[in-house]
């Protein structure tokens, strides 16, 4: 009787009594749920203490449902969800009914043999009749009860709707199980009684349901705010992780509690991910489509799917939430642990461009003459030295990320000790961010200056004197993550249009970054020096000492200049004197 109302308090061994208040009764009672700590750790003592409290709560609810205020509230019709309907059918048709039946059996047992046997006959008759009605799809008995529940709860549920019919059927199934359980109880076989499969499933789903405020999405909001406050993770990264967690939540059930999720649930979701197309969330044809349907279409059409490395990244987002939830006491274990694919974490999924590929890019229409805006991949007579031209070149010679260059402001290009440099900044107030969360400086390579980058910056300063926009590339807008979405998308599509890239091959703006690393290795530099140039976080004991940045500008310039790109032809990009 009390199984569905007793729970252990979070981070405590004491038992707690909880009971949800029906929607229609809430305006009268003034709360969504009754809760009370029983102050005992022993289950039997908890049950003895809880029973009179629970009966008093139920009496308050019954009185509230009959009050004028509840009647008025019921007129504010609410469309019930499928979850609410299933739970109502389970509670009304099985749980509460079984409680009343249990009390009636006790009363009849005390009155003597005749009363007890008469009750046995009555329940056997009712059970047989309920089974007959169920088999014959005669739901008239339960339909009137469904109507009463709909009215009492203030639901907007037309009596001729398929949803109402399903509710009636669920009530009938639950009620039939109640009579079957009553017969088993009278025959002293209650311990062997097993509800029907639909009722078992409803009981399981109810037990798995999260308490108010503890749904996956709600807990992720708490986790996200805490990580941002702690400075442990950037807001845009958490937003991206949130999309993955939301997808996971939709898959396992938005009302599921974290505590109910098992490794088998995670494994099923993980396995499905490897059947999904690359970038499926960005493809319009898959909008609003269930994951299983998307996977089926991908298989039918032979579309390239997500690789294990990408799936592991998605698992990491979900695992991070569970790890936090474990520390906070919401769960005992992390069900994601041990389910990552065993792939080489050092495998370079973003290969550098080869010399031939770089020459192919630099001889493509964007750098030699294109047809028109929007068709930069087709040869023509239009030449433009705007962001489309400069972004890949600056990335090539600095090893910076495309987003770090796209966010530059005019004051970020300056001179220090006679050396032209670019300040790559993490200043959120100006809309600038780096992955490490730190600032760094990138000396400007002599070849980049020869191509005309400093002259371009000066022309932009002249333009800014008129319009007041001090961004180096004012044409670029940011996406919903606050990043250079337009530039990233343009470059990815451009490489595909000129035939240098296939979906999922790893080539993109990051290939310039990997390429610079290889150039510096060929010049004899070790990874620690290269890491300083690329802005990698290097957690060493020494890195925690002092406040100055690593590497003087002259030293960094010396390193950058050693990137020779032998065999790559830049001559046609250098303006004639």
N, C-alpha and C positions, 0 to 999 in steps of 0.2 A: 504493500500500500504506500509506503513512504519512500520507496526507492527513487522515485522521480523528483523528490523534494529535498532529499538530504545530500549534502556535498561537503567535502572537506574545505575549510577556508584556505585561500591562497597563503602559502608560506606558514601554515599552521596545522597542527594535528587535530584541532577542535572541529566538531561537526557544526554545520550551518544549515538552517532551514530556509528554503527559498520557494516562492510561488509567484508566477506571473499573474498579473491582474488583467482580466479580459478588457479589451479595448473599450467596450461600452460602459464598463464600470469605473474606468479611470477618472472621468470628470468628477465623480462623487467621492471616490477614495483618495484621489489626489496623488497617486503614484502608479508607476508601471509594474512594480514588483514588491512583494513583501519579502523581507530578509530578516533573519534573527540568528545571532550566534548562540548556540546552546551551551557553550562553555564546558563541554565534556568531550573526551576522546573515545569513550566506549560506545560502540554502536547500539547496544541494547538500551543503555541509559539515554542515548540520544533519541531513540525511537519513543521511549516512554515520555520524555519531556516534550517531544515535538507534536505528538498526536493531538492533545487538547489545543495547542496553539494553532495547528493546521485547521482543525475543525472550526475554530473561532474565525480564522481568516475566511474560510469558505462561507461561513454564515454572513460575514460582512459583504462578501461579493454578491451573494444571493439577494441580500437586502438592497444593495446598490443597483443591481440590475432591474429591480422592480420600482426604483424611485423615478420621480418625474424628470430629474436631471439626466438620468441615464437614458430615459425615453427620448428626451430632446436630442441628446448626443447621438442616439441611434439614427436620427433623421439625417445627420451629416454623413451621408453614405460614403463608404470607403471600399474601393475595389480590392478584394483580398488576393494575395498571391497564391500560387499553387502550394507553396510551402505552408502558408497559414491554413489553407483548407485541409491539407493532409494532417497537420498537427491537431486541428480542431476535431476532425473525425476520430483521430486516435484517442484524444483526451476524453471526449464526450462518449464515444461509442464503446471504448474499451477500458481506459484507465479509471475514470470516475464510476462508470457502470460496474466495473469489477469491484471497486471499493464498496459500493452500496450492496452488491450481491454478497460480498464477504461478511458484511455486518448482518445481513438478513439470515445467512446460514448460521451464524453464531446464535442469533435470537431463537431460531427454530430448534437448534440443537438443545438449547436449554429448556425448551417447552416440552420435550419428550420425543419418544420414538415416532408416534403417529404424525406429529407436525413435521418432523424431519423427513419421513418417508413421503409425505404428501408434497413437500418442497422438491424432493428428488424427482418425483413424477412430473411435477409442473415444469421444472427446468429441462428435463428430458424431452417433454412435449414441445416446449418452446424452441429447443435446439433443433429438433427435427423439422419443425415448422419453418424456422429461420433458414435452414439449409435448403428446404424445398423452395422457399421464395427466392433464395439466391440463385438456385439452379434454373428456376423458371423466369428469372429476371423480373420478378414481381417486387418492386421497390416501394409500393404504396405505404407500407408500415413506416419505412424510414424517411420517406419523402416529407411527411408532415413534421417530423422531427428536424429535418434539414431546414425547412422553412422557418421553424421557430429559432434555430441557431442563427440563421442569416439575419432575421429581424432583431434578435437580441444583441448581436454583435455589430449592428449598423453597417452591414456589408451591401455594397452595390453589386448584387449577383442575381440577374434575371433568372426566374424559375424555368425558363425555356432555353437556357444557355447550356452548351456542352460542359462548361465548367461546373455548373450546378449539378448536372447529371452525374459527373464524376464524383462530386462531393457526396451525393446520395449513395453511390456505389461504395465509396470508402466507409461511410457510416454503417452500411449494411454488412460489409465484410468484418468491420471491427465489432459490431454488435453480435454477429454470429459467433465470433470467437469468445465473446463474453459468456454466452450461454454454454459453449463447449467447456470453458474453464470452470463454470459453475458446476456442471455435471462432474468434472474431474475432481473438484474440491469436495463435493458431497461424497464421492466414492473414495476419498482419501488417496487420490492419485494426482494431486495438484503438482507434486514435485516432478512428475513425468510429463506434465502438459506442455505442449509446444504450440504457440500461436501459428496461424497460417503464414505462408511466405510473405504476402503483402503487408500483414500487420507486423511481422518481424522486421521487414525492411523499413516500415514507418517508425518503429521503435528505435531501430539503429540510427536512422537519420535524425530523429529527435535528440537522441543522446549525443550525436556528433555536432549538433547545432551550437553555434557560439552564443555566449551570453551577450546581452546588449552592451555595446562598446568594445567588444572583443572579437569582432569579425576581422578577417584578414586585412581588409582594406583599412579598417579603423586602427588596427595595431600598426600597420605600416606607416600611417600618418604620425603616430607617436614616435616610432623608430626614426622616421625621417627627421622630425623636428629635433630629436635628441642628438642624432649624428651631426646635424648642422650646428647645433649649439656647442657641441664638443669640438667642432672643427675637424672632424675625422673624415668627412667626405664632402665633395662639392655638391651644391644644390642641383645642378644640371645632371650630374651622374646619378643622384638619387631619383630624379624624375625619370630618367631612362630605366633604372632598376624598377621603379614603380610600375612602369608599363609591363614589364616582365612578370612582376608579382601579381598584377591585375589579371593577366592572361592565365597564370597558374590558378588564381582564385576562381576564375570563371570555369576552369577545367574541373577542379575538385569540388566546386560548389561555394558560392559567395557567402553562404550562411554557415559553412563548416568552421568549427573551432580549430585552432592550430593544434591543440592537444589531440584531436581525433585523427589527424593526418598521419598515415603510416608510410614506411618506405615503399610499399607496393604502389601507393598513390603517386609518389614522386617518380618511381620507376616507369609507370605507365605514361606519365606526362613526358618524361625524358625520351622514352623510346619513340613517342609520337613526333617529337621535335625533329628527329633525324629524317622524318618523312615529309617535312614541310619545305616549300620552296624558299630559296634565298630571297631575302627582302620581301617576304609575302605580305607583311603589314603595310607596305608602301604601294602595293598593287591594287588598283581599283576593283578588279574583277573578284577579289577576295573579301571586299568590305562586308562586315557583318556575317561572314560565313563561319560555321563551326570548324574547329581545327581538324576534326576527322574528315570532314568534307573537303577541306583544302588539301589534306594529305592524299585523299583518294584521287583528286583531279591531278595532282602533281605526278602520281604514279601512272595514271592513265596517259598523260601527255609526255611523260619522260622528262619532266622539268628537274633541273639540278637542285638538290636539296641541301639543307644545312649540314656542315661537317661537325665532327665531334668537338673540335676546338670551340666553335661558336656555341654549341649546346652546353659545353662546360661553363662558358661565360654566363649563360642564362641560369644554369644551376647555381652559380656563385651568388647571383642576386637573391635567389630564394633562400639559399643556405645562410646568407648574412642575416636575413630576417629571423630565421629560426635560431641562430646562434645568439642573437640579441634577446629573443624571447626566452631562451633557456636561462640566460643570466638574470632576466627580470622575473623569472618564476612562472611564466605562462605555460611552459612545456618542460618535460623532463629530459627529452632527448631531441637531437636534430635528425630528422628522418632523411635528410639529404646526404648526410655523412656516408662515405663509402660508395656513393652512386655516380661519382664523376668518372668519365671515360679516361682510361689510361693512355693518354696521348703525350707526346713529347712537348713539354711547355716551351722548350727552346726552339722548336721548329719555327722557321721564319715564314709566317703566313703572308707577309707583304714583301715580296722579293724586290731587290733594287733593279732599276732599268739597266740593261746592258748598253754598251757603247753604240751598237747598231740601233737599239731602240731609242736612245737619246737623239741620235742623228735623225731618225725617222720623225720623232716629235718635232724637232727644231726645223725640219724641212716641210712640216705639214702646213695647211693653209693659215692657221692662226698666226704663224710667224713669217709667212712669205706672201700672204695675200688671200683673203677669203671673199666669198660671194656677197654676203650681207649679214647684218645682225640676225642671229637666230640660225644662220647657216654657216657658222665659222668653220665647219668641217669640209666645206666645198671650196675649191679653188676659185679665186676671183681677183679683183683689183683693189679691194678694200683693205687698208692697213690701219690698225689701231694699237696704240701703246697705252691701253688702260689696264685695269686689274686683270683682264683675261691674259694679257701679255706678260705682266710683271709677276703675278703670284707664283707660277711654276718656276720662273727663273730665280726669284728670291729664295724659294724653298730649296732649289737645287744647290745654291751656293752658301746657304746658312744652315741647312739641315733642320730648320724650324718647321713646326707643323703649319699646315695651311691656315688654320683658324687663328694662329698666333700672328701671322703676317696680315691676314685680312682685317684684323682689328687695329692695326697700327694707326697712330695719329702723327701729324706732321712733326711735333716736338720730339717724337721717338727716334727720329733720324737726326743725328747730331755728330759733332766732332769731339774727340777726347784725346788729349796729348798728341794732336796732329793726325789722328786716325779716324776715318769715318766709320761710325758704328750705328747699329740699330738696337734700341732698347726694347726688349721683349718683356712686357709688363703683365703683372697680375694686380690690376686695380679695378675691383668690382664696381666702384663708384663711377668709373668711366666706361664700364662695359667691357673691360679687358680681363682675360683670365689665361692662366697657364695650367697645364696638367699638374705640375708640382706645387702650384700655389706660390711660386717664388719668381722674382725678377731675374733676368740675366741679360747679358750684352752679347751681340753678335757683330764682330767686325765685318765690314763690307768688302767682299772679294774684289780684287783689281779687275777681273773680267766683267763682273757685274757693273762696276763703275764705267768700264769701257763701253759697255752696251748702252749706257746712258741713264742709269738709275738715279744718280744724284741730280742730273738735269731734270728728270721727271719729278723728283721731289720738289725742286725749286719751282717748277711750273705749277705744282699743286699749291705751293705757298702763295704764289701770285693769285691763283684762283680763290684761295681762302680769304685773301685780303678783301675780296669783293663780297663773297657770299657768307663768310663767317663760319663755314664748315671746316673744321680742322682735322677731319679724318683723311688719311692718305688715299683711301679708296671710297669716296662718298657714295658711289653707286651701289655698294653692297649693303644688303639688308640681312638681318639675322633671323634665324628660324625660331621655333617655339622653345628651343633649348638655350637661346641666347648665343648661338654659334653661327659660323659663316655657312649656313646651309646652301645659299645660292651658289657660292663659289665651289663648294665641295661637290654639289650635284652637277654643276656645269662641267667641271673637270672630269668627273667620272663618265658622264655621257659623251664628252668630247673624245676621250680615249676609245670608247666603244665605237663611235661613229667613224673614226679614222682607221679602225680595224686593229688597234693595238691591245685591246682588252676584251676579255670574255667575262661574263658574270661569274663571280666567285673565284677568279684567278689570283686575287690579292693585289694586282697592280693598281696604283692610284697615287695621290699626292704624297702618301707616306713612303712611296718607293724612292723619292728624292732624298728623304731623310736616311733611309737605309743605304742609299748610294753614297752619300757623303761619308757615312761611317766607314764604308769599304775603301773609299779614296784615302782617308786618313790612315787606315790600317796599312795600305800599300806604301804610304809615306813613312811608316815605321812607328806610328804612335800606338800606345796601348789604350785599352778600353777606359781606364780612368780619365785620361786626357780627353778622349772622344766623348765620354759621358758629360764632362764639364761643358764642352761645346754644344752638345745636344740638349743640355738642361735636365739630365737625369738626376733623380734624387740619389745621393750616395751616402748611405748610413754607415759611417765609420766613427770611431771614437774621436778622431781628429776633427771631423766635420762639425762636431759640437763645440769646438773651441773658437773663440774670436767672433767678430761680426762681419769682417770684410768678405766679399765674394771670392770664389776661387778664380785664380788666373788674372793677371793684369791684362789690360787691353792689348798691349804690344805682344804679350805671349800668345793670347788668343788669335791675334791677327797673323802671327807667324804660323800657327797651326792651320788656320783656315786657308792661307795662301798655298799650303802644301797640297791642297786638292787640285790636281792638274787636269783631270778629265782627259787624259791622252786619247787621241783618236776622235774626240767630239769636236765638231766644226761649229764655232760661234761666229765666224768671220762675217757672215751675211747679216748678223744682228747688230754689228758695230757700225754706227753711222759714219759716213765719209767725212773726213776732216774739212 
